[in-house]
Amino acid sequence: MAQPLVKKDDDRDEEEYSPFLGIEKGAVLQEARVFNDPQIDPRRCSQVITKLLYLLNQGEVFTKVEATEVFFSVTKLFQSKDIGLRRMVYVIIKELSPSADEVIIVTSSLMKDMTSKTDMYRANAIRVLCRITDGTLLTQIERYLKQAIVDKNPVVASAALVSGIHLLQTTPEIVKRWSNEVQEAVQSRAALVQFHALALLHQIRQNDRLAVNKLVSSLSRGSVRSPLAQCLLIRYTSQVIRESANNTQTGDRPFYDFLEGCLRHKAEMVIFEAARAITELNGVTSRELTPAITVLQLFLSSSKPVLRFAAVRTLNKVAMTHPMAVTNCNIDMESLISDQNRSIATLAITTLLKTGNESSVDRLMKQITNFMSDIADEFKIVVVEAIRSLCLKFPLKHRSLMNFLSNILREEGGFEYKKAIVDSIVILIRDIPEAKESGLLHLCEFIEDCEFTYLSTQILHFLGIEGPKTSDPSKYIRYIYNRVHLENATVRAGAVSTLVKFGAMIDELKPRIFVLLRRCLFDNDDEVRDRATLYLKTLGGDGAVVQTGEDVKEFLFGSLDIPLVNLENSLKNYEPSEESFDINYVPKEVKTQPLAETKAPGKKPTGLGAPPAGPPSTVDAYEKLLSSIPEFANFGKLFKVLPFDFSMLFHTYNTLEIFLILKFINALFPIFIGQSSAPVELTEAETEYAVNVVKHIFDGHVVFQYNCTNTIPEQLLENVTVIVDASEAEEFAEVASKPLRSLPYDSPGQTFVAFEKPEGVPAVGKFSNMLRFIVKEVDPSTGEAEDDGVEDEYQLEDLEVVAADYMLKVGVSNFRTAWESMVADCERVDEYGLGPRDSLAEAVNAVINLLGMQPCEGTEVVPSNSRSHTCLLSGVYIGNVKVLVRLQFGIDGPKDVAMKLAVRSEDEAVSDAIHEIVASG
C-alpha cells in the first residue's frame, strides 16, 4: 500500500517524499479488484492504475496470469464515462502490451472511441490501437488513420502522425501509402502537426536521396511556419549539404543561403539551430562562420540560462578548430566566469583558455583560482585539460601554469581529477624542456602525501625515466627512498625499480644506490626483496663504480609493444622443441574474455534454460585437459608451454624485466603453435541433450572435444561417446577416442575423438556426428539410477573443419611497415566477384570470417553509405608462416560486390593457398 503523504516540517524541507513508498505488487493486485465493482469509482480506479503503472516502470515483472487478469479487469472500465479515468485506461493498456488473442477484447471499444465525437478519445484511441495491433488489423483501420492525419483537430492529427512514425519500423509498406495525406499535413497551420508531419515524411523518403533533396528544396522557400518543424528542416538541410559536399565541384554550398536566412528568424530555437548547423559544416570558412558567431555572441548576454549555455557550448566546439573566429566573443565570455550556472562558467573558462592570447593568461589564472573550489571534479578535469593545451600553446607561460597545476594538485579531489593533473604535468615535462626540473619536483612533493597507489607508481616510473637526465639527479633519491619506508608493498616495489634506474644511468650514484638496495633485501614483501636481489645482481652487487652495459640499460629502459597478458599466456604455454621462443609470434591483439567466464558467480541457469556448458575455455585449461588423456599424449602440446612454470615471473618482475629474461631463454626452448576454436553448437537450445564442440588443431592431428550436458533430471547417461562419420573428410583418419563414463543431470562432461591428418597441411572436411549412450532411469525420491539401461542415439548437427581453423589471429602494430618488409616476390594479387550483397559491410565480414585473420587498424569497420572500402588483415598460417592481406572492395552494379585480394607472406605457397581459400569459399 502507498504510504500516506506526510506534511513537511520546517526543519525537514530538503527531504523528498514519495506517495509510492513501500507499495507491493501483491497488495496492488488485490486492490485491482475494484475494477470489477458494479459501481465504478473513477477516483479510486485511477489511483490503482497509477500504482500499477509505477510498478511496471520500476521494472516489476507481472506473470502471464497476473497481466491477463489485470488486462481483462481494466477493459471493464470502458463502461465509465469519466474522461480522466478513460485516459488512465489508455495508458495502462499500452503498458501491458496484450497478446494478439487478448487485443480482440478491446479492439471494438478502441475503434468506437476512434470514431467518437470526443477528440481526446479519438487521439488516445489511435495511439493505443497502433501500439497494440498487428499489420492484419491495421489494414482495417487504415482508412480512419488517413482521415485522422488531415483532421482539423491538431491533437488527433498529431496522434495519427506519431503513430505512423512508430509503425514505420514494423509495417513500412502500409505507412508509405499515406504520403499524400502526410504531405498535406506538412502545410498545416498547427505547429505540432507540421513538426510531426515533416518528421514522418522525411522518414518515408530517407532512403531516396533525390526525394529528400526535393523535400528540402520545396520547404526551404518559406512554407514552414512551426519553429519546431523549422529546426527539423535545418537538420535535414545540413544532412543534404554534407552528402552533396563530395559531389559539388564549385565552391558554393547548396542551401547555405537558407541556413543564413534562418539566423534572422524570430524564434530563438531556430536561430540557434541554424548557427549550430553552420558551425558544424565540413570545411567551413571564416566568412561562413561570421554570421553564426555574431548571433551566438548575442546569446551570451541573454537573460535565459539555456541560451547562454547553448551559445557558449557551441563556441567551445568552434574554438577547437577556429579559435581566431571566436576571439571577438572573449569579452562577453569573461563575464560568464562568474555565472551562477557552473556549467556555463566552466565552458566559458575552457573556451577562453583555447582562444586567449599570451597577455591574458595571468588574468585568467587569477579568475580560475577563485572559481575552482566551487565546481565538481568533472568540471575541474575539463579546466585542467584546457590549461594543459594553453601551456603547450604558450610555452613561455609554463611557470605560472605549472604552479597553478601543482597548487590544485595539493587540494582535495578524487582519483580521476588527480590523474588528469598528473597526466598534464607529465605531458608538459615531456614537451617543454624548461619545465622538467620544476615539474619533477612538484610530482615528488605530491607523492609524499598521495593516497592513490596507481598514481604513486606511475610517478615513480616516470621519475626513473626522466630523473637521471636532469642536472642534479641526486636530489630525487630522497623522495624515492622515502616511499620504501612509508608506503604499501606495490609502491615500495615501484620505488626499488626507480632507484636502480638512477644507478644504471649515473655511475657516481651507484655506491649509494647499492646501499639502499641492500636495505631493501630485508623488506617483508616478497616482490620488493626479489626486485632488489635481481637489480643488485644486474648492476654488479660488489659496489664497484663501473660503466653500465647496454644490455642492462635496454633491460631497464627498453619497451615492449605487446600486451602483458598475451606475453604471460605465451610464456606459460611454451613447450620445448627445436625452435626457440620467438616473441614476434605473441599476439598483439588482446582477446576479450569468453562470456562463460565473465558471468557473475551464483547466476548460472539450470534445467532446460541452461546453455551447453564445457570446461573453462582458456588455453591453460585446454592444455591441462588434453595432456591428461593418454591417447593424446603423443600429439604434442596445444599451445606454447614452458617446461617449468614461468607464471612466477609475473608475480615478481615487471614487463621490462621479463623482456631481459626472455633474451636469456630465447635460445633454450622451441615453439610449437596449435590452435583451439570457439565452441560450436551441435544442438538446438532447450533440447534433451546440449552438446557443443571445440576443435583443437595440431600440426598432424585434430581433436574434437564434445562438451555434453544432460538436461533431463530423471535420466543418467553412461558410456557416452560420439560416433563421427568422416566419409566427407577424405584426408582425415580416426586414431583415438575417449568416451565419457557417466553424465548425470546438469553436470557437464567431455568426450573426445582424435583424427590424424597430413602433417603441415590445412586439410578441410565435413563430419557427421551421432551421440551414442546408455540411458538409465533415476528414481526422483532417492536419486539412484536403475541397474539396467537402454542403448540410445541422438543425432547431432554436422561439423566442419575449415581453412580458417589453421590461421592464428595475430595483429601488427604498423601494417604498412610490415607489408613493405615482406618480400614482394611472394605477393599474389587477383580479383574476385562476390555476387549480390545487402551491404558492403556484409561482404567485408564474410571474407574476414572465411580467412579467420585479425583485422588491423580498425579497417573491419565500413562507413555507412560507402561504395568502396579497404580492409587490412594479418595472421600466422600453419607452419608458423606470417601472412598479410590487403582487401579492396567496391560495389559493381546495384548490389554486386567486387574484391581485389593482395596477399604477402613468407612463403609463396601460402600466398597461393589464401587465394585458393577465397576462390573456393
N, C-alpha and C positions, 0 to 999 in steps of 0.2 A: 504494500500500500504506500501511496505517496505520503510523505511526512507533511503535517500542516505547516503553512507558512508562519515563520516566527517574526514578530515585529523587531526591527533592528533597534538596538540601544544606541545612544550617542557614542559610547565607548567602543562600539563594535561595527562602525561604519564600513570598515575595509573588508569585512568578512563577506563571502559570497554564499548565497542560499539557493538551493535547487528544489523545485516542487516535486522532482522525481527521485529525491534521495531515498534510497532503501527499497524501491519497488522491486517486486519479484515476479517472474513470469507466471508462476502458478496462480498467484493471487489475482493478477490481472486477467488471466483466462477465466477465472471464476467470475470476476466482475463482468466479463463479456457476455454473460448470460442475460444481462439486462437488455441486450438487443432483441431477445425473444419475448419480452413482456408485451401483453396485449395493448397496453397504453404506453407508447414510446415517449420517454423523457429525453428531449433533444439535448438538454444541457448535460445530463449525466452520460448519455451515449457519446457525446463529443469528448468528454473528459477521458472515458475509457479508450476511445480511438487514439487520443493523444498519447496515452501511456503505451499503447501497442506500437505506435509509430516510434516512440522513444526507444523501446526495447529493440525494434528492428534496426534502427540506426546506430545502436550501440553494439551491434554485432550479435545479438541474441539469436540463436537458431531455433526456429519453430519446426517441429517434426511435421511430416506429411499430414498426419491425422489432425494435429493442432491447427495447422494452417487451413486445412479444409473446413474444419468446424467454424473457425473464425470467419472464413470467407462466406459460408452459407448463412451465418448469423447476420453478417453485415448486409447481405443482399436484401434482408427483410426491412432494412431501414429506408429503402426506396419508397416505402409507404408514407413516410413523413414528408410534409411539405416545407419543413424548416430549411431555409436556404443555407444557414451556417452548417447544419448537420450534413446536408447534401454535399457540401464541399469537402467535409472530412471523409465522407464515404468514397468520394472520387479518389482522394489521396491514398486511403488505405487499400483500395483495390489495386492501384498502381504498384504499391509497395509489395503486396502479397504476390503479385505476378502469377495468377492462377494458371493451371494447366489447360490444355485445349478442351478437354471434356467438361471442365468447370466453367470456362468462358461462356459457354452457351447459356448458362443460367442468367447472366447479367446482360447478355447482348441485346435482348429485346428492350430492357429498361434503358440501356445507354442509347440505343438507336431512337427510342422515344424521346429521350432528353435532347438528342442531337437535332431533332426537328421541333423542339419546343419553342414557345414564344419568348421564354426567358433566356436572354443572351448569356447569362452566367452559366446556365445549364448546358447550353449548346457548346460553348467554348471548352468547358471541362470534360464534357462527354466525348468530344472529338479527341482531346488529349489522351483520355483513358482508353478509348477504343483502339487508337493507333498504337498504344503501348502494349496491349494485351492480345490483340488479334494477329492472325497469320495472313498470308497472302490470299488464301481462299476467301475469307470473309471480307478482306479489303476490297476485292473486286466488286462486292455487293454494295459497299458504301462509297465507292469511288465517286459516284455522281454527286453525293452530298458533300464530299470533301472539295470537289471542284467549285461547287456553289459557295462553300464557306470561304474559299480563298478570295473571292471577289465580293464577299459580304460587306454591307455598308458599315456594320459594327466592327471597329478595329480590333476589339478583343477576340471576336470569333475568327476574323481573318488571320490574326497573328497566331492563334492556336492551331489553325489548319496549316499554316506555313512552317511553324516549328515542328509540327508532327511530320510534315514532309521531309524536313531536314533529317529527322531520326530514321524515317522509313527508307530514305535513300541508301542507307547502309545495308538494309536487308532485302528490300524489293525495289531496286532501282528502275526496273523496266516499267513499273506502274507509275512511279513518280515522274519519270521523264515524259509521260504523256500529258502532264499538267503544264507544259511550258507556256502555252498561250495564256492561261489564267495567271500564272506567276508573272509573266511579262506585263500583264495588265495591272497586277498588284504593285509592281515597281513604280507605277505612276500615281499611286495612292497619295492622298494628302496627309494621311496619318503617319507620323514619324516612325512608330514602331513597325507598322505594316511594311513600309518601304524598306526599312532595315532588314527585316526577316525575308522579304521577297528577294532582295538583292543577294542575300547570303545563299538562299536556295537556288536561285537562277545561276549563280556562279558555280555552285557545286554540281549542278546538272551539266554545265558546259566545261568543267575544269579540264577534261581530257582532250578538248578540242581547242588548240592554241588560237586558231583563226577566229573561232566563235568568241573566245574571251577578249581578243583584240577588238572585235566589233562591239561587244558589250561595253567595254571601257570607252571606246571612241564615241559611241552614241550617248552615253550617260555623262561624259565629261563636258558636254556642251551646255550643261546648266539645268537639266531636268530633275536633279536630285535636291529635294528640299530638307530632308531629315539630316540633322548633324551626324547621327549615328551611321546612317547609310553613306553619308559623305566620307566619313572616316574609313568605312569599309571599301569604298571606291578608291580612296587614296592608296590603300594597301594593295588592291588589285592592280592599280596603275604602276606601283613600284615593282610588282612582280613582272608585269609586261615589259617594263624598262629593262629589268635585269635579264630577262630571256632574250630580248631583242638586241642587247648590247653587243653580242658576238657577231650578229648578222648585219649590223649597221656600219657602213663604210664611211659615212660623213661624221663630222664631229658633233652634230646636233643630236640631242636626245629626243625621242618621241615622247609627247605628253609632259615634257618638263614645264612648259608654259602653264599647263593645268595645275601642276603642283605649286608653282609660284603664285598663281592666282588664288589658290586656297589659303595662302598666307594672309589674304585680306578678307577672309570670311568673318562673319560676325560672331560665330561660335568659337569659343576658346579651344575646345577639344579638336576642332577641325584645323585650326591654326597650328596647334602643337603637332598633330599627326602629320601635317604637310611638312613642317620643319624637320621632324624626325626622319621622314621619308627622304628628304633631300640630303640630309647629313649621312644617310646610310647608302647612298648611291655609290656604285663601284666607280672608282677613279674620279670622284667628284673634284671639281676645280675650286679655287678660291673665289672666282667670280660667281659660281653657282651657290657657294656656301653663304655668301654675304647676306642675302635677304633672309635666310633662315636664322643666321646668327643674330641678326637685328631683332627679330621678333622674340627669340629666346632671351635676349638681353632685357627686353621689356618685361618678360615674365619674371625675371629675377627680382624685380621690385614690386611684384604683385602682393596683395594682401592675403591671397589664398595660399596656404602652405603646399597644397598639392601641385599648384602651378610652379611654385618656386622649386619644389623637389624635382618635378619633371624637367624643368629647364636646366637646372644645374647637373642633373644626371646625364642629360643628352650632351651638354657641353663637356662634361667629363670624358665621355666617349670620343667626342670630336678632338679633344686635346691630345689624345693618344696618337693621332695621325696628322692633325693640322694644328699644332699648338699656336702658331702665329695667328691663325684666324680667330682664336679665342681671346687673345691678349686685350682686345678692346673692352672685354667684359670684366677685366680683373678688378676694377674699382667697385663695381656692383657686387662681385663675389666676396670681396674683403668685408663688406658689410654683413654678409651672411655667416661669417665665422661665429658671430655672437647670436645666431638664430636659436630660438628656443627648441626647435626640432633638431636633435643631434645628428640625424641622418643627413639633413640639408647642410649642416655645418661641416660634417666630415667630407662630404662630396665637394663642398666649396674649397676646403683646405687642400685636398688632393689635386683638384683642378688647378689651383693657384701654384702648387708646387711643380706642376708639369709645365705651366705657361709662364711662370715668373722669371724675371731676369736676375742677374747676379747681384745687383744692388738691392734687390728686395728680399734677399734670403734672410738677413739678420732680423728684419722687421717681422717676417713671417714666423721665424723661430720663437720670438717673444710672444706672439699671439698663440701659437700652438702650445707652448709650455703651460699656459693657464687653461687651455682647452682640454688637454689630455686626461686630466683627472676626472672629467665629467662624462666620459663616454665609455662604452663597454669595450671588451677586449677585441671583438671582431672589427670594430671601427678603428681601434688603435693599430691593428695589423695593417689595415689599408693605408693609414697615415705613415707607418714605418716604411712600407714598400714605396710610397711616393717620395719619402725623404731619401731613400737609397737611390732612386732614379735621379733626383735632383743633384745629389752629391756626385754621381757619375757624370752628370751634365756639366757641373761647375766644380772641377777637382780642387780649385784653389780655396774653396769654402769647406774643405773636408774637416778642418779643425773644429769649427763651430758645430757642424752637423754630427761629427763623431762624438763630441762632448754631449750633445743632446741625446744621442742614442745610448751612451753609457749611463747618463742620469736616469733615463726611463728604465734601463735595464735593472737598476737597483730598486725600483719601486715594485709594489705588489702586482702580481699578474699571473695568469695561467700559463700552461706549458706552450700552447700554440703562439701566444703573444711573445713569450721569451724566446722561443725558437725563431720567430720572424726577426727579432732584433739581432740575435746571434748570427743568423744567416746573412743579414745585411752587413754587419761589421766584417764578417769573413769575406764577403764579396768586395767590399771597399778596400780591405787589406790587399787582396789579390790584384785589383785593378788600379789602385792608386799607390805607388811605391812609397810616397811621402807619409802615408797613413799607417804604414806597417807597424812602426815602433809603438805609437800611442794606442793603436787598435789592439795589439797583442797584450799590452799592459791592462787595458780595460777588460779583456777577456780573462786575464789572470786574476784580477780583482773580483770578477764575477764568480769564478769557480770556488773562491774562498767561502762563499755563502750560497752555493747553488743547491737547490733542493731536488733537481731533476737529474737522475743518473745519466740519461741519454745525452743531455746537453753537456754534462761534465766530460763524458768520454769523447764526444765529438770535438770539444775544445782542446782536450789533451792531444788527440790525434793531430789536429791542426797545428798545435804548438810544436809537435815533434817534426812537422814538415817545414814550417816557416821560422821557428825559433832559432835553429842553428845558422840561418842565413843572415841574422841581424848583426849589428856592430858589436853588441855585448851580450852574447847568448847566456853567460853565466847568471845573469840577474833573474832568469826564468826558472832556474833549478830549484830555488827555494819554494816557489809556488807549486811546482810539480811534486816535489818530495813531500810537501805537507799533505798532499792527497793520500799518500801511502799510509799515513798515521791516522787521518781523520775521516776517511770515507769508507764506504762499503767495499766488498770484495771486487765487484765489477770495475769500480773507479780505480781501485788500487792496482788491478791488473793493467788497466789502461795507462796509469802513471808509470808503471815499470817499463812498458813498451816505449813510452815517450822519452824516458830517461836514457835508454840505450841509443836512441837516435841522436841525441846530443853527443854521446860518447863516440859514436861512429863517425860523425861529421867533424867534431872538434877534438883533435888528438890531445890538446893540452888539458881537456876536461876529463880524459879517460880515468886517471887515478881517482878523482873524486867520484866519478860515476861508479867505478868498481866498488868503492867503499859503501856507497848507497845500495848497490845491488846485492852485496853480501849480507847487508842487514835484512834485505827482503827474503833471504833464504829461510828465515825463521818465522815467516808470516804464517798465520793459522789457516790460510786458504790454499788449497792445492794448486790452483791455477797461478796464483801470484808466485808461489815457490817455483813452479815448473818454468814459468817465463823467466824468472831471474836466473835459474840454472842454465837454460838454453842460451840466454844472452851473454852470460859470463863465458860460456864455452865458445860462443860465436866470436866475441871480441877478443878472446885470449885472456883467460882468468888470472894470468900471472901478474897483471897490473902494469906491464911494460907499455911505454908510450911508443907504439908503432903505428904505421900508416894502415888505415882500414882498407881491406881488399875490396875490389869492385864487386865480387860475388856477394859479399856481406851487405854492401850498400844496395845492391839490387834486391836482396832478400828483404831489407828493411824498408826500402822506398819504392820498389817496383810495384806495378799494377797488375791486376788480374781481371780481364774483361769478360769473365763468365760468372753466372750466378753461383753463390756459395753452395746452395742446396744441391745443384746439379753436380758440382765437383765432389761433394760429400758422397752422393749416391754412386758416382763413377768409381771412387776410391774403394768404397765398401764392397762393390760388386766386381772388382777387378780380379782376374784369375791368372795363374802362371801359365805361360806358353812361350813360343819362340819370339813373338813380337813384344817390344817394350811398350810400356804405358805411354799413350800419346794424348796429351792434354787437348790437342786440337779436335779430338772426337767427343769431347764433353759438350753436350747440347747447350746452346746459349739461350734457348727459349725456356722460360720457367713454366712447367706444366702445372695446370690447376689441379687441385685435389679432387679425386673422384667423389661423386655425390654420396656414395655409400659411406665414405669416411668423414664427411662433413656434417652428417646428421647428428643432432643432439642425442646424448645417451638417454635411454629410457623412453624414446619416442618410436621405437621400432613397431611397425604394424604387424599383426599376427593374423592367422587364418587365411581366408581367401584373398583378403586385401594385401597380404604380404608379397612384396616383389621377390623374384627369384634371387636367393642370396648365395654368395660364394665366399671364399676366403678373402682376406684383405688383398686389394689389387696392387699393392706396392711391389716394386721389383724385388725387394728384400724377402717379402713373404712368399712370392712365387719361387724364388731361388731356393729357399729352405724347403718348401713343399716338394719340389721336383727332385731335389738332391736326396730326399729321404726315401725315395722309391727305388729299390734295387734295379728294377727293369730299365730305368732311365739313367743309371749312374754313369754309363759309358758314353752318353751323348755329349758330355762336356757341360760347362756352366752356362746358364741362360744369359747372364749379363756379366760384366767385368767384376770379379770378386777377388780380393786380395787374399793371400794365404794366411794372413793374420788380420786382426780387427783394426782397421785404420780409423774407425769411428772415434777412437780415443783422441785422435789429433784435434777433432773439432771441439772437444771439451777442454783442450789445453792451449791450442795455438789459434792465432787469427789467420785470415786469408793469406796475407803476405808471407807469414811464416811457413804456411803449408806449401806455398809456391817454392821456397828454397828446398824443403824436404823432398818435394817431387823431383827436383833436379838430381838428387842423390839416388832415388829409387828408379829413375827413368829407364836405366839400362838393365834392371834386375828382373822385371816381370813383364810378360807379354800381354797382349789384348786379344779378347775374343768377343765379337759383337753378336748378340742374338736379339730377339725382339718378341714382346708379347703384345697381342692385340687387346682392344677393349672388349668386354663381354658382348656376345651376340645372342639375342633371344631366339630360342628354338621352339617356344610355346607361346600361345596367346595368354593375355592376362586373365586371371581368375579361372584357370583350368585346374584339373585334379592334381597335376604334377607340373611344377615350374622348373624349366631347365634352360640354362644358358651355357655358352661355351666360350672358352678363351683359347686362342691359337698361340702356341709357343713355337717360334721359328728358330731352328738351329741350322748350322751350316749344312748338315747332311740328314736332318730329321725334322719332323713336325709332330708336336704333341698336342692333342686335343684334350683340354681339361673341361669336363662336363660338370657344371655346378647344379646339383639337383635338390629340390625341396618338395617334400610330401605335404600336401595341404589338406589331407583327409584325416581327421582325428581318429577314426575307427580303424585305421589300417597301419600295418607295419610292413615295409618293403625290405626284402633281403636279397642278397646276391644280385645287386643292381649293376647292370652293365649296359653299354650302348653298342649295338651291332651296326657297324659302319660299312656301307656298300661303296667301294671306291672304283666301280666299273667305269665311271666317267672321269676318273683321275688316273690315267694310264701310267704316269711316271711315279706314282706312289705305291708302296707295298707295306702292308701292315706287319709290324715286327713285334709288338708287345701291347698288352692291355692290363689294366689294373681295376678289377671290379670293386664295387662298394659293398661291404659285408652287410651293413644294416642302415636303413634310412627311416628313423622314427618320424612322427608328425612334427612339422615345423622345426626340424633340425637339419640344416643344410649339410650336404655331403658331396664328395667329389669322386668321380670315376674317370679313368684316363685311357686313351687309345693313342699309340705312337705309330707313326709311319716313317719309313725310310724313303729318301728321295735322292736324286743325283746331287752329289756334293757341289756346292757353289752355284747351283743352277736355280733360277727363280721359277720352279715348277708351279703350275696352277691346275686347279681341277675342282670338280663338284662332288660332294659326298652326301649320300642319303643316310639318315640316322633313324634307328629304331631302339627305343628304350625297352629293355627286357628285364624282368624281375619276378620274384615270388611274392605274392600278396598273402599276408596273414591278418585275420580279423583280430581286433583288440577289444577286450571287454572294458566298456567305459567306466564301470564301477571299480575294477581292480587295476586297470591299466596294463594287464598282462595279455600277451599275444597267444593265440592258439598254436598248438604244436604243428598242425598240418597247414600247408599253404597251397596256393594255386599259382601255376605259372601264367604270366600275362605279359602283354606287349602294349606299347604306346607309341604311336607314330609321331616323330618329331619333324621339324622343318629341315629342309636341306641346308647344307653348309658349303661355303666356297672358300678356297684359298686363292686369293687374287694377287696381282703383281704388287699392289700397294703394301702387302704384308712383308715384302722384302726390302722396304725402304724405311730408314730411320729418319725421323724429323729432326734435323739439325740446322739451326739458323746460322746466318753470318751477320756480323755487325755492319759491314760495308759491302753491299752486293757488287757495286761497280768495281771495287778493288779486287774482290775475289774473282770476278768474271775475267778481268784483264790479266790476272796472274795465272790463269789456266791456259794451256797450250791451245792455240786456235786450230791446230791440226785435228783435234778430237771433237771439233764442233760439227754438229749436224743440224741442218735447217730444212724445214719443209712446211707446206701449207695444207690445212685440212678444213673441210666443211662440216660444221657441227649440226646442220639442219635447223629447223624452226625451233625457237626457244621463246618462252614467255618474257624473258628479260636477259640482259647481258650478265647480270649477277648470277643467274641460274647457270649459265654456261661456264662462268669462271669457277663456281663452286663445284660443278660436275667434274671439271678437269683436275682441280686440286684433290678431290676425293679419289679420282681414278689413279693419280700418281702417288698419293699418300705422302706428299712432301710438305715442308714447312714454308708458309708464305713469309716473305721478307718485307720489311719497311712499310707494313700496313697496306700492301698492294692488293690484299684479298678483298678490300672494301671498294665497291664500284659506286661512283657518284650517281645520284638519281638522274634520269633522262640522258645519261651518257650514251653515245653511239660508238665509242671506241674506248679501249682500256688496255693497259699493260700490267701484267702480273709477274712478279719475280718469286721463284721458288728455289729452295735448296734442300739437300738431304745427303744421306750416305747410303749407297746401294750395297747389296750383299757382296761380300768380298772387301768391305771397307773402302769402297770407291766413292770419292766425293763427286756430287752431281749438282750442277746449277742449271736452271731452266728459266728462259725468258719467253713468256706467252704474250702475244699481241692479238687482241680480239677486236672485231669490227662487225657491225650489223650490215649484212649484204641483202638488200631487198627489204620487204616488210618486217619479217621476223627471223630470217635466216642469219645464222652467226658463222662467220669465217674466222679461222685462227691460224696464226703463224707461230710455229714452235721452233725455238732455237735451244739446243742442248750443248753444254760443255761439261766434260768430265775428265777424269784422269785416265780413262780407258775408252777408246773409240767404240769398242764392242758394247759398252754400257750406254753410250750415246745412241747407238742403233737400237738397243733394247728399249729405251724410253720411247723412241718413235714407234716401235712395234706395239708397245702397250697402248699408245694413243690410237694407232691405226686400227687395232683390234677391239678397242673399247667403244 
